[in-house]
Amino acid sequence: MPAARHPLLSPPDADPGRRRLLAAALGLPVLGVGALTGCQADRAAPVREEPVELSIFWWGNQLRAELTERALRLYTARNPQVTFRVTWQANSGYYERLATQAAAGNAPDLLQIDDNFLAEYAQREILLDLSGHVADSRLDLSGLPESLASYAEVGGRTMAVAAAQNTPALAFNRSLLRRLGQPEPQIGMSYQEYLSWADQVTQASGGKVAGTMDPSGDYRPFWLWLRSRNAELYRGRRLGFDADDVVDWFDLWQRARSAKSTPRQALVDRAADGDPSRQLVVTGDSAASFCWSNQLADLQSHTEDEIDLVSCPGPPSAHWARASMYWAAFRGTRHADTAVDVINFLTNNLAVGEALGIERGLSANLGVRRYVQDNLTDEAVKRSAAFEATLASRFGPAPAPPPKGHGKVRRLLTGAAESVQTRRSTIRAAATRFVNEAGAALAE
């Protein structure tokens, strides 16, 4: 998808028909801008005597663009002297383009970032330190869960604000399990219990359905599994695990493959492009798969079977309130106070919550979140929100955001797991190589 760019956003209610269409798509009530007030008392925005145009850049699809631009128009409606120059594109190539802009010193005033790059961009002093704005309440984080607010801190400094919350989850095909006469997976199942369940599903289907996908190369369940063993993916700038941990993880999934509880490679390859319509939990080739909690509605839209979520295997306390992505400001922006005020508005305003829905995940602000959840009508979206609400009271403490080098560590884990899956490497050799190369990547 080519980058989309809009030099000037139109007035907030320029297209009421489109507004109703988008609200209906998310199951949100159709309310006028004046029908809502913010979660906090309205504060005066920074005094601006001259017009201000802020550049803003994010990745996403057309729907995300429509909703985000609507939220930005709400800000301009309250602050007519502030307009936005919007650029967005698909995830592929986003960080390459952002890196080029940052290297040239012309990064956007506001940008979307995730925890793969938050620490790196903070340490390279590309991002504006927001700590002072938080200290004097110009940026109000009081409505966020403490662990979600702290998950944006790098070296004790607030470097971004969660745009939304999600968590890794296990998606399962409820309709398929009912047809097979098999029970649903449960929150809190141990990995041994989960793999036994997957084996039973495979047997009940006569080998036609794999009980589970193989996530041995996926850092999300690996991280949660480590936390269930009182380990971590990282300890500061170092790995929080050793080769023996990786051996145990790879061995767990090697035994699942040997029991044929995971899909054959041809099916895995078919689903590897990430297209939700091709995911095996949607096509009925697998009873369960690993995903982000906010992806449920997208998965559900591609099948008449009912898809639902439970936590990944292991104790729920291994999960935490995770930022699906963040809003951050460029350190070199000429309009720092205005940029921070926009982040504050996107975080704490109810009308913004209505406009954005849960496309990025649950609203970071708990008051906004409750309002949005109370007004959902789409059943898949309601299930996604209910899952997060159920798990929230059982979350453990949030770790620090991943350090610089995390992206390379993720790729190395995937490569090591694939070398075991294809029998190009023994488990011990792959685990040792991964730990050595991942440690070196973090030291760069």
GULOKOL-750114 format. One record per residue (C-alpha): residue in three letters; x, y, z. Coordinates in pm, whole numbers. Layout:
% GULOKOL-750114
aa: ALA	X: X	Y: Y	Z: Z
...
//
This chain:
% GULOKOL-750114
aa: MET	X: 0	Y: 0	Z: 0
aa: PRO	X: 144	Y: 338	Z: -92
aa: ALA	X: 168	Y: 594	Z: 182
aa: ALA	X: -140	Y: 810	Z: 213
aa: ARG	X: -90	Y: 1178	Z: 275
aa: HIS	X: -342	Y: 1450	Z: 353
aa: PRO	X: -210	Y: 1806	Z: 391
aa: LEU	X: -526	Y: 1932	Z: 562
aa: LEU	X: -792	Y: 1736	Z: 746
aa: SER	X: -1154	Y: 1828	Z: 677
aa: PRO	X: -1393	Y: 1961	Z: 945
aa: PRO	X: -1501	Y: 1710	Z: 1212
aa: ASP	X: -1851	Y: 1648	Z: 1079
aa: ALA	X: -1789	Y: 1695	Z: 708
aa: ASP	X: -1916	Y: 1347	Z: 626
aa: PRO	X: -2184	Y: 1230	Z: 873
aa: GLY	X: -2278	Y: 938	Z: 650
aa: ARG	X: -1927	Y: 799	Z: 663
aa: ARG	X: -1922	Y: 861	Z: 1039
aa: ARG	X: -2232	Y: 646	Z: 1086
aa: LEU	X: -2088	Y: 376	Z: 863
aa: LEU	X: -1762	Y: 356	Z: 1059
aa: ALA	X: -1941	Y: 363	Z: 1393
aa: ALA	X: -2167	Y: 81	Z: 1282
aa: ALA	X: -1867	Y: -121	Z: 1164
aa: LEU	X: -1727	Y: -112	Z: 1515
aa: GLY	X: -2058	Y: -147	Z: 1692
aa: LEU	X: -2028	Y: 204	Z: 1840
aa: PRO	X: -2313	Y: 446	Z: 1909
aa: VAL	X: -2359	Y: 731	Z: 1665
aa: LEU	X: -2318	Y: 1041	Z: 1881
aa: GLY	X: -2247	Y: 1400	Z: 1796
aa: VAL	X: -1922	Y: 1554	Z: 1908
aa: GLY	X: -2105	Y: 1762	Z: 2166
aa: ALA	X: -2269	Y: 1457	Z: 2322
aa: LEU	X: -1952	Y: 1354	Z: 2505
aa: THR	X: -1711	Y: 1518	Z: 2741
aa: GLY	X: -1363	Y: 1415	Z: 2840
aa: CYS	X: -1287	Y: 1182	Z: 3128
aa: GLN	X: -1115	Y: 1468	Z: 3305
aa: ALA	X: -1218	Y: 1831	Z: 3343
aa: ASP	X: -1140	Y: 2018	Z: 3022
aa: ARG	X: -814	Y: 2209	Z: 3062
aa: ALA	X: -702	Y: 2498	Z: 2854
aa: ALA	X: -477	Y: 2384	Z: 2570
aa: PRO	X: -143	Y: 2563	Z: 2527
aa: VAL	X: -193	Y: 2924	Z: 2415
aa: ARG	X: -113	Y: 2957	Z: 2045
aa: GLU	X: -103	Y: 3291	Z: 1872
aa: GLU	X: 0	Y: 3151	Z: 1532
aa: PRO	X: -138	Y: 2857	Z: 1333
aa: VAL	X: 39	Y: 2526	Z: 1400
aa: GLU	X: 60	Y: 2234	Z: 1160
aa: LEU	X: 177	Y: 1908	Z: 1316
aa: SER	X: 301	Y: 1620	Z: 1102
aa: ILE	X: 186	Y: 1275	Z: 1221
aa: PHE	X: 284	Y: 930	Z: 1094
aa: TRP	X: 150	Y: 584	Z: 1174
aa: TRP	X: 117	Y: 240	Z: 1021
aa: GLY	X: -214	Y: 66	Z: 966
aa: ASN	X: -492	Y: 0	Z: 719
aa: GLN	X: -763	Y: 217	Z: 567
aa: LEU	X: -998	Y: 171	Z: 862
aa: ARG	X: -731	Y: 282	Z: 1109
aa: ALA	X: -666	Y: 586	Z: 894
aa: GLU	X: -1034	Y: 680	Z: 883
aa: LEU	X: -1075	Y: 648	Z: 1259
aa: THR	X: -751	Y: 824	Z: 1350
aa: GLU	X: -820	Y: 1116	Z: 1120
aa: ARG	X: -1164	Y: 1149	Z: 1276
aa: ALA	X: -1003	Y: 1172	Z: 1620
aa: LEU	X: -761	Y: 1437	Z: 1497
aa: ARG	X: -1049	Y: 1639	Z: 1354
aa: LEU	X: -1201	Y: 1641	Z: 1702
aa: TYR	X: -884	Y: 1808	Z: 1828
aa: THR	X: -890	Y: 2067	Z: 1553
aa: ALA	X: -1256	Y: 2138	Z: 1628
aa: ARG	X: -1149	Y: 2244	Z: 1979
aa: ASN	X: -824	Y: 2405	Z: 1864
aa: PRO	X: -892	Y: 2559	Z: 1520
aa: GLN	X: -539	Y: 2698	Z: 1491
aa: VAL	X: -394	Y: 2344	Z: 1497
aa: THR	X: -410	Y: 2127	Z: 1184
aa: PHE	X: -238	Y: 1803	Z: 1091
aa: ARG	X: -31	Y: 1680	Z: 799
aa: VAL	X: -109	Y: 1310	Z: 799
aa: THR	X: 99	Y: 1029	Z: 653
aa: TRP	X: 30	Y: 659	Z: 701
aa: GLN	X: 119	Y: 333	Z: 537
aa: ALA	X: 117	Y: -42	Z: 586
aa: ASN	X: 345	Y: -187	Z: 853
aa: SER	X: 589	Y: -319	Z: 596
aa: GLY	X: 856	Y: -57	Z: 540
aa: TYR	X: 725	Y: 176	Z: 810
aa: TYR	X: 1031	Y: 167	Z: 1032
aa: GLU	X: 1269	Y: 189	Z: 738
aa: ARG	X: 1098	Y: 509	Z: 631
aa: LEU	X: 1090	Y: 645	Z: 988
aa: ALA	X: 1461	Y: 568	Z: 1032
aa: THR	X: 1542	Y: 761	Z: 714
aa: GLN	X: 1343	Y: 1060	Z: 837
aa: ALA	X: 1504	Y: 1047	Z: 1181
aa: ALA	X: 1854	Y: 1027	Z: 1034
aa: ALA	X: 1781	Y: 1340	Z: 832
aa: GLY	X: 1648	Y: 1520	Z: 1140
aa: ASN	X: 1300	Y: 1560	Z: 994
aa: ALA	X: 1100	Y: 1295	Z: 1176
aa: PRO	X: 727	Y: 1371	Z: 1215
aa: ASP	X: 614	Y: 1574	Z: 1515
aa: LEU	X: 397	Y: 1283	Z: 1630
aa: LEU	X: 453	Y: 919	Z: 1548
aa: GLN	X: 329	Y: 571	Z: 1624
aa: ILE	X: 584	Y: 329	Z: 1764
aa: ASP	X: 574	Y: -14	Z: 1927
aa: ASP	X: 782	Y: -189	Z: 2188
aa: ASN	X: 1011	Y: -338	Z: 1925
aa: PHE	X: 1169	Y: 5	Z: 1878
aa: LEU	X: 1066	Y: 221	Z: 2175
aa: ALA	X: 1384	Y: 168	Z: 2377
aa: GLU	X: 1608	Y: 202	Z: 2071
aa: TYR	X: 1451	Y: 530	Z: 1959
aa: ALA	X: 1459	Y: 663	Z: 2315
aa: GLN	X: 1827	Y: 577	Z: 2359
aa: ARG	X: 1911	Y: 735	Z: 2024
aa: GLU	X: 1740	Y: 1052	Z: 2153
aa: ILE	X: 1491	Y: 1060	Z: 1868
aa: LEU	X: 1192	Y: 1074	Z: 2102
aa: LEU	X: 1085	Y: 1364	Z: 2322
aa: ASP	X: 1117	Y: 1295	Z: 2695
aa: LEU	X: 763	Y: 1335	Z: 2829
aa: SER	X: 850	Y: 1304	Z: 3199
aa: GLY	X: 823	Y: 1676	Z: 3274
aa: HIS	X: 484	Y: 1698	Z: 3108
aa: VAL	X: 365	Y: 1402	Z: 3319
aa: ALA	X: 503	Y: 1557	Z: 3638
aa: ASP	X: 305	Y: 1878	Z: 3595
aa: SER	X: -6	Y: 1696	Z: 3462
aa: ARG	X: 1	Y: 1854	Z: 3119
aa: LEU	X: 11	Y: 1489	Z: 3016
aa: ASP	X: -235	Y: 1311	Z: 3243
aa: LEU	X: -167	Y: 939	Z: 3287
aa: SER	X: -378	Y: 900	Z: 3601
aa: GLY	X: -650	Y: 713	Z: 3411
aa: LEU	X: -411	Y: 441	Z: 3289
aa: PRO	X: -334	Y: 121	Z: 3478
aa: GLU	X: -1	Y: 175	Z: 3651
aa: SER	X: 163	Y: -115	Z: 3471
aa: LEU	X: 50	Y: 18	Z: 3132
aa: ALA	X: 186	Y: 365	Z: 3209
aa: SER	X: 517	Y: 224	Z: 3329
aa: TYR	X: 550	Y: 6	Z: 3018
aa: ALA	X: 633	Y: 327	Z: 2829
aa: GLU	X: 926	Y: 414	Z: 3056
aa: VAL	X: 1283	Y: 375	Z: 2935
aa: GLY	X: 1554	Y: 432	Z: 3193
aa: GLY	X: 1298	Y: 580	Z: 3433
aa: ARG	X: 1176	Y: 836	Z: 3177
aa: THR	X: 832	Y: 842	Z: 3014
aa: MET	X: 911	Y: 831	Z: 2644
aa: ALA	X: 566	Y: 756	Z: 2499
aa: VAL	X: 205	Y: 687	Z: 2595
aa: ALA	X: 15	Y: 369	Z: 2520
aa: ALA	X: -224	Y: 422	Z: 2230
aa: ALA	X: -415	Y: 111	Z: 2336
aa: GLN	X: -375	Y: -214	Z: 2531
aa: ASN	X: -367	Y: -571	Z: 2413
aa: THR	X: -210	Y: -897	Z: 2523
aa: PRO	X: -105	Y: -1224	Z: 2361
aa: ALA	X: -393	Y: -1469	Z: 2350
aa: LEU	X: -496	Y: -1813	Z: 2235
aa: ALA	X: -770	Y: -1801	Z: 1971
aa: PHE	X: -978	Y: -2117	Z: 1946
aa: ASN	X: -1254	Y: -2233	Z: 1712
aa: ARG	X: -1551	Y: -2295	Z: 1940
aa: SER	X: -1777	Y: -2428	Z: 1664
aa: LEU	X: -1515	Y: -2676	Z: 1547
aa: LEU	X: -1462	Y: -2808	Z: 1898
aa: ARG	X: -1836	Y: -2856	Z: 1940
aa: ARG	X: -1851	Y: -3053	Z: 1615
aa: LEU	X: -1569	Y: -3273	Z: 1742
aa: GLY	X: -1727	Y: -3309	Z: 2086
aa: GLN	X: -1417	Y: -3167	Z: 2255
aa: PRO	X: -1390	Y: -2924	Z: 2548
aa: GLU	X: -1263	Y: -2570	Z: 2509
aa: PRO	X: -919	Y: -2467	Z: 2635
aa: GLN	X: -929	Y: -2292	Z: 2971
aa: ILE	X: -752	Y: -1997	Z: 3130
aa: GLY	X: -470	Y: -2123	Z: 3351
aa: MET	X: -404	Y: -2454	Z: 3174
aa: SER	X: -43	Y: -2563	Z: 3214
aa: TYR	X: 149	Y: -2629	Z: 2894
aa: GLN	X: 134	Y: -3002	Z: 2960
aa: GLU	X: -243	Y: -2980	Z: 3004
aa: TYR	X: -271	Y: -2769	Z: 2690
aa: LEU	X: -66	Y: -3011	Z: 2478
aa: SER	X: -268	Y: -3306	Z: 2609
aa: TRP	X: -584	Y: -3119	Z: 2510
aa: ALA	X: -439	Y: -3051	Z: 2163
aa: ASP	X: -350	Y: -3418	Z: 2120
aa: GLN	X: -706	Y: -3520	Z: 2212
aa: VAL	X: -848	Y: -3278	Z: 1955
aa: THR	X: -622	Y: -3418	Z: 1683
aa: GLN	X: -723	Y: -3773	Z: 1769
aa: ALA	X: -1093	Y: -3687	Z: 1782
aa: SER	X: -1070	Y: -3545	Z: 1429
aa: GLY	X: -899	Y: -3855	Z: 1296
aa: GLY	X: -590	Y: -3649	Z: 1224
aa: LYS	X: -775	Y: -3402	Z: 1002
aa: VAL	X: -745	Y: -3113	Z: 1250
aa: ALA	X: -432	Y: -3011	Z: 1438
aa: GLY	X: -501	Y: -2927	Z: 1799
aa: THR	X: -264	Y: -2631	Z: 1806
aa: MET	X: -30	Y: -2423	Z: 1596
aa: ASP	X: 342	Y: -2453	Z: 1668
aa: PRO	X: 458	Y: -2125	Z: 1830
aa: SER	X: 816	Y: -2232	Z: 1902
aa: GLY	X: 949	Y: -1944	Z: 1689
aa: ASP	X: 704	Y: -1685	Z: 1828
aa: TYR	X: 856	Y: -1459	Z: 2093
aa: ARG	X: 516	Y: -1381	Z: 2250
aa: PRO	X: 430	Y: -1724	Z: 2395
aa: PHE	X: 802	Y: -1786	Z: 2456
aa: TRP	X: 819	Y: -1474	Z: 2673
aa: LEU	X: 507	Y: -1575	Z: 2868
aa: TRP	X: 642	Y: -1927	Z: 2912
aa: LEU	X: 966	Y: -1784	Z: 3050
aa: ARG	X: 771	Y: -1568	Z: 3296
aa: SER	X: 586	Y: -1878	Z: 3413
aa: ARG	X: 932	Y: -2015	Z: 3509
aa: ASN	X: 1031	Y: -1694	Z: 3693
aa: ALA	X: 1255	Y: -1594	Z: 3403
aa: GLU	X: 1224	Y: -1306	Z: 3156
aa: LEU	X: 1299	Y: -1242	Z: 2792
aa: TYR	X: 1534	Y: -961	Z: 2899
aa: ARG	X: 1710	Y: -837	Z: 3210
aa: GLY	X: 1803	Y: -485	Z: 3117
aa: ARG	X: 2024	Y: -506	Z: 2808
aa: ARG	X: 2089	Y: -878	Z: 2856
aa: LEU	X: 1893	Y: -1195	Z: 2787
aa: GLY	X: 1686	Y: -1310	Z: 3082
aa: PHE	X: 1723	Y: -1680	Z: 2998
aa: ASP	X: 1991	Y: -1929	Z: 2900
aa: ALA	X: 2036	Y: -2208	Z: 2647
aa: ASP	X: 1880	Y: -2467	Z: 2878
aa: ASP	X: 1556	Y: -2267	Z: 2881
aa: VAL	X: 1552	Y: -2262	Z: 2501
aa: VAL	X: 1623	Y: -2636	Z: 2488
aa: ASP	X: 1323	Y: -2701	Z: 2712
aa: TRP	X: 1102	Y: -2473	Z: 2498
aa: PHE	X: 1205	Y: -2632	Z: 2168
aa: ASP	X: 1173	Y: -2981	Z: 2316
aa: LEU	X: 817	Y: -2904	Z: 2431
aa: TRP	X: 711	Y: -2832	Z: 2074
aa: GLN	X: 918	Y: -3109	Z: 1921
aa: ARG	X: 712	Y: -3353	Z: 2128
aa: ALA	X: 391	Y: -3184	Z: 2008
aa: ARG	X: 503	Y: -3221	Z: 1644
aa: SER	X: 590	Y: -3586	Z: 1701
aa: ALA	X: 239	Y: -3644	Z: 1837
aa: LYS	X: 100	Y: -3469	Z: 1525
aa: SER	X: -75	Y: -3215	Z: 1747
aa: THR	X: 56	Y: -2938	Z: 1520
aa: PRO	X: -22	Y: -2887	Z: 1148
aa: ARG	X: 184	Y: -3029	Z: 866
aa: GLN	X: 434	Y: -2787	Z: 713
aa: ALA	X: 234	Y: -2723	Z: 396
aa: LEU	X: -54	Y: -2583	Z: 601
aa: VAL	X: 179	Y: -2373	Z: 813
aa: ASP	X: 338	Y: -2227	Z: 499
aa: ARG	X: -7	Y: -2139	Z: 363
aa: ALA	X: -86	Y: -1934	Z: 673
aa: ALA	X: 258	Y: -1778	Z: 706
aa: ASP	X: 174	Y: -1453	Z: 526
aa: GLY	X: -46	Y: -1339	Z: 816
aa: ASP	X: -360	Y: -1299	Z: 605
aa: PRO	X: -641	Y: -1350	Z: 861
aa: SER	X: -855	Y: -1535	Z: 606
aa: ARG	X: -582	Y: -1800	Z: 574
aa: GLN	X: -518	Y: -1856	Z: 944
aa: LEU	X: -573	Y: -2220	Z: 1030
aa: VAL	X: -799	Y: -2149	Z: 1328
aa: VAL	X: -1026	Y: -1973	Z: 1075
aa: THR	X: -1007	Y: -2237	Z: 801
aa: GLY	X: -1070	Y: -2519	Z: 1049
aa: ASP	X: -732	Y: -2687	Z: 998
aa: SER	X: -629	Y: -2606	Z: 1356
aa: ALA	X: -843	Y: -2580	Z: 1668
aa: ALA	X: -629	Y: -2309	Z: 1828
aa: SER	X: -364	Y: -2055	Z: 1739
aa: PHE	X: -167	Y: -1774	Z: 1903
aa: CYS	X: -253	Y: -1411	Z: 1829
aa: TRP	X: -299	Y: -1063	Z: 1976
aa: SER	X: -624	Y: -1016	Z: 2163
aa: ASN	X: -738	Y: -727	Z: 1943
aa: GLN	X: -716	Y: -949	Z: 1631
aa: LEU	X: -1024	Y: -1151	Z: 1725
aa: ALA	X: -1274	Y: -942	Z: 1527
aa: ASP	X: -1055	Y: -963	Z: 1216
aa: LEU	X: -1029	Y: -1342	Z: 1247
aa: GLN	X: -1402	Y: -1374	Z: 1312
aa: SER	X: -1490	Y: -1174	Z: 1001
aa: HIS	X: -1352	Y: -1452	Z: 781
aa: THR	X: -1551	Y: -1748	Z: 912
aa: GLU	X: -1903	Y: -1842	Z: 1014
aa: ASP	X: -1756	Y: -2054	Z: 1294
aa: GLU	X: -1739	Y: -1883	Z: 1633
aa: ILE	X: -1386	Y: -1786	Z: 1737
aa: ASP	X: -1307	Y: -1691	Z: 2097
aa: LEU	X: -1006	Y: -1624	Z: 2320
aa: VAL	X: -842	Y: -1755	Z: 2633
aa: SER	X: -504	Y: -1666	Z: 2779
aa: CYS	X: -194	Y: -1843	Z: 2656
aa: PRO	X: -110	Y: -2158	Z: 2853
aa: GLY	X: 49	Y: -2107	Z: 3192
aa: PRO	X: -51	Y: -1882	Z: 3481
aa: PRO	X: -244	Y: -1568	Z: 3383
aa: SER	X: -3	Y: -1368	Z: 3600
aa: ALA	X: 261	Y: -1422	Z: 3332
aa: HIS	X: 61	Y: -1179	Z: 3116
aa: TRP	X: 71	Y: -804	Z: 3169
aa: ALA	X: -103	Y: -488	Z: 3052
aa: ARG	X: 85	Y: -436	Z: 2728
aa: ALA	X: 78	Y: -138	Z: 2497
aa: SER	X: -25	Y: -258	Z: 2153
aa: MET	X: 154	Y: 54	Z: 2028
aa: TYR	X: 238	Y: 401	Z: 2153
aa: TRP	X: 207	Y: 765	Z: 2061
aa: ALA	X: 537	Y: 951	Z: 2086
aa: ALA	X: 673	Y: 1291	Z: 1988
aa: PHE	X: 989	Y: 1377	Z: 1798
aa: ARG	X: 1259	Y: 1530	Z: 2017
aa: GLY	X: 1328	Y: 1792	Z: 1750
aa: THR	X: 969	Y: 1910	Z: 1711
aa: ARG	X: 925	Y: 2289	Z: 1717
aa: HIS	X: 584	Y: 2245	Z: 1879
aa: ALA	X: 651	Y: 2021	Z: 2179
aa: ASP	X: 373	Y: 2156	Z: 2402
aa: THR	X: 114	Y: 2123	Z: 2127
aa: ALA	X: 231	Y: 1771	Z: 2036
aa: VAL	X: 204	Y: 1663	Z: 2399
aa: ASP	X: -141	Y: 1821	Z: 2427
aa: VAL	X: -253	Y: 1615	Z: 2126
aa: ILE	X: -124	Y: 1294	Z: 2289
aa: ASN	X: -308	Y: 1390	Z: 2607
aa: PHE	X: -629	Y: 1444	Z: 2407
aa: LEU	X: -597	Y: 1113	Z: 2221
aa: THR	X: -543	Y: 936	Z: 2553
aa: ASN	X: -809	Y: 1089	Z: 2776
aa: ASN	X: -1101	Y: 1216	Z: 2569
aa: LEU	X: -1422	Y: 1017	Z: 2551
aa: ALA	X: -1514	Y: 1139	Z: 2204
aa: VAL	X: -1177	Y: 1014	Z: 2083
aa: GLY	X: -1248	Y: 679	Z: 2247
aa: GLU	X: -1577	Y: 663	Z: 2061
aa: ALA	X: -1408	Y: 748	Z: 1733
aa: LEU	X: -1120	Y: 500	Z: 1766
aa: GLY	X: -1314	Y: 208	Z: 1915
aa: ILE	X: -1082	Y: -85	Z: 1982
aa: GLU	X: -918	Y: -103	Z: 1638
aa: ARG	X: -573	Y: -64	Z: 1799
aa: GLY	X: -682	Y: -250	Z: 2113
aa: LEU	X: -863	Y: -147	Z: 2431
aa: SER	X: -841	Y: 222	Z: 2521
aa: ALA	X: -546	Y: 288	Z: 2749
aa: ASN	X: -755	Y: 513	Z: 2976
aa: LEU	X: -979	Y: 298	Z: 3195
aa: GLY	X: -1267	Y: 548	Z: 3195
aa: VAL	X: -1265	Y: 570	Z: 2817
aa: ARG	X: -1236	Y: 192	Z: 2801
aa: ARG	X: -1545	Y: 139	Z: 3017
aa: TYR	X: -1747	Y: 380	Z: 2806
aa: VAL	X: -1646	Y: 214	Z: 2480
aa: GLN	X: -1705	Y: -138	Z: 2614
aa: ASP	X: -2050	Y: -46	Z: 2746
aa: ASN	X: -2153	Y: 63	Z: 2398
aa: LEU	X: -2016	Y: -223	Z: 2187
aa: THR	X: -2263	Y: -421	Z: 1978
aa: ASP	X: -2043	Y: -636	Z: 1750
aa: GLU	X: -2027	Y: -978	Z: 1918
aa: ALA	X: -1665	Y: -1054	Z: 1825
aa: VAL	X: -1550	Y: -714	Z: 1946
aa: LYS	X: -1744	Y: -768	Z: 2270
aa: ARG	X: -1573	Y: -1105	Z: 2321
aa: SER	X: -1231	Y: -948	Z: 2268
aa: ALA	X: -1307	Y: -673	Z: 2520
aa: ALA	X: -1452	Y: -923	Z: 2769
aa: PHE	X: -1139	Y: -1136	Z: 2746
aa: GLU	X: -915	Y: -841	Z: 2829
aa: ALA	X: -1144	Y: -737	Z: 3115
aa: THR	X: -1140	Y: -1090	Z: 3259
aa: LEU	X: -764	Y: -1116	Z: 3240
aa: ALA	X: -689	Y: -763	Z: 3363
aa: SER	X: -744	Y: -844	Z: 3730
aa: ARG	X: -497	Y: -1135	Z: 3700
aa: PHE	X: -214	Y: -956	Z: 3518
aa: GLY	X: 134	Y: -971	Z: 3665
aa: PRO	X: 376	Y: -678	Z: 3680
aa: ALA	X: 487	Y: -534	Z: 3348
aa: PRO	X: 849	Y: -586	Z: 3245
aa: ALA	X: 1052	Y: -305	Z: 3097
aa: PRO	X: 998	Y: -248	Z: 2724
aa: PRO	X: 1234	Y: -460	Z: 2512
aa: PRO	X: 1583	Y: -314	Z: 2464
aa: LYS	X: 1752	Y: -214	Z: 2142
aa: GLY	X: 1815	Y: -527	Z: 1934
aa: HIS	X: 1478	Y: -685	Z: 2015
aa: GLY	X: 1377	Y: -701	Z: 1649
aa: LYS	X: 1689	Y: -901	Z: 1565
aa: VAL	X: 1636	Y: -1131	Z: 1864
aa: ARG	X: 1285	Y: -1206	Z: 1737
aa: ARG	X: 1418	Y: -1297	Z: 1392
aa: LEU	X: 1690	Y: -1515	Z: 1543
aa: LEU	X: 1434	Y: -1707	Z: 1751
aa: THR	X: 1222	Y: -1770	Z: 1443
aa: GLY	X: 1524	Y: -1892	Z: 1248
aa: ALA	X: 1640	Y: -2121	Z: 1529
aa: ALA	X: 1295	Y: -2274	Z: 1567
aa: GLU	X: 1265	Y: -2331	Z: 1191
aa: SER	X: 1602	Y: -2504	Z: 1185
aa: VAL	X: 1470	Y: -2749	Z: 1447
aa: GLN	X: 1134	Y: -2793	Z: 1274
aa: THR	X: 1304	Y: -2882	Z: 944
aa: ARG	X: 1566	Y: -3098	Z: 1121
aa: ARG	X: 1852	Y: -2891	Z: 985
aa: SER	X: 1976	Y: -2855	Z: 1341
aa: THR	X: 1952	Y: -3039	Z: 1670
aa: ILE	X: 1765	Y: -2871	Z: 1953
aa: ARG	X: 2079	Y: -2815	Z: 2160
aa: ALA	X: 2278	Y: -2674	Z: 1868
aa: ALA	X: 1995	Y: -2440	Z: 1764
aa: ALA	X: 1940	Y: -2322	Z: 2121
aa: THR	X: 2309	Y: -2254	Z: 2183
aa: ARG	X: 2350	Y: -2068	Z: 1855
aa: PHE	X: 2038	Y: -1860	Z: 1923
aa: VAL	X: 2151	Y: -1756	Z: 2271
aa: ASN	X: 2497	Y: -1661	Z: 2150
aa: GLU	X: 2373	Y: -1460	Z: 1851
aa: ALA	X: 2091	Y: -1296	Z: 2048
aa: GLY	X: 2332	Y: -1190	Z: 2320
aa: ALA	X: 2560	Y: -1038	Z: 2059
aa: ALA	X: 2267	Y: -853	Z: 1899
aa: LEU	X: 2183	Y: -688	Z: 2231
aa: ALA	X: 2547	Y: -587	Z: 2282
aa: GLU	X: 2571	Y: -402	Z: 1950
//
